[in-house]
């Protein structure tokens, strides 16, 4: 790797750090209940020193990410950015991983460093990937484990290094690949990716090590990483499927029709209409920018032609087939689901092949342009000066594209998306503001959080109340008692107040439309007054 490549990669990593961690304390605002549920499970795990391989709350989630978040909040406290910072680390390491994987995949291509740098840059500046690198969802781990697991697989697949280094690559790659099953349910399709790699490499001559032996080592260590989760699912088979059966196309009246519609929506999300959820995307915008989308299409076309061609080199033909197979396989779990499509979160595991194909499309565009200029200089030497100027202008255009992509991503995410009122609502910012308000009150004051329309659970209360539980650190019953927090329904609050008003208390409402109920309490009890401490209302019960 040349010094210029190392410097360029460092620049891309610095850019990726900036875009994933800048102002993380404020952007995104608030805290979504699913994120807060992770944090509350982590708080519980810390308190009882019981870290689980699978947390069944909230439709069930693999435990690795939550356990890592537990480490973060044990250091930094119950803050949204402490949960989201873990995502940022995985997102950042995926940028480095996609550089190494792309470089290894396209060896011995002489331009593989440039292609790998383009892939790392496209991922570093992807709004799609940046957004989920700044949200506390476990799905951000799936691209990380997939990219790094495949990188080490390609290390021995390409016969790189000595026998000991190949064995280490196989063992480390298998372990990382296996840990991916602890990330997100869509990752379960990943083992099929190994089939074309294993089949194509089975009979290839090797200088140092038996290829089938390396594959078996890889599989062995992947299985070792999977054992804890497998044992849990063996004892709790219902948790293995989670919500999968509920949202599957096979529960639709016409699965074939649903599959076709879902395929069109999912393919269209890259160029035409993306995820409409403001939490996942700039609502409705394509998941790829116009520029990256064009090169992604070019990459698909060239890869398809090479996969079907018999004239190209074996490695070029295989890379074309593998990238398309990888893309299709990762999108399959998305198109067989029937909820909220197009769905950027559920498609997150497809980001790596999309990015590599986009980088491949741009690299081939550059190669074609260079060859065209060189050929025409030879054919038309009289126009050499003009062609040299075109070459410089083309290089300048590439530089402008790079700068424009980075600047546009920053502008869209930080200056446009983050300030939208829809984003404010999508991350339950009002509920987080309530949590901060209640957390600032003395412990001896009774605090009532009124929750309407949801069944109250003695342990987790409700899903919608998770931001307040996390922000006030009252997920545990003993913490609620110590801090005088009461999570109640309107009926229970009414019944309690009819018996006796507390000496001093504050009442807040989880739902925005509880103003009439609040007004009725103010009218009924002279000691209750209405306050507006922020973007919510509160009732203050004054002492006697």
Order of alpha helices (4+ residues) and beta strands (2+ residues): alpha-alpha-beta-beta-alpha-alpha-alpha-alpha-alpha-alpha-alpha-alpha-alpha-alpha-alpha-alpha-alpha-alpha-alpha-alpha-alpha-beta-alpha-alpha-beta-alpha-beta-alpha-beta-beta
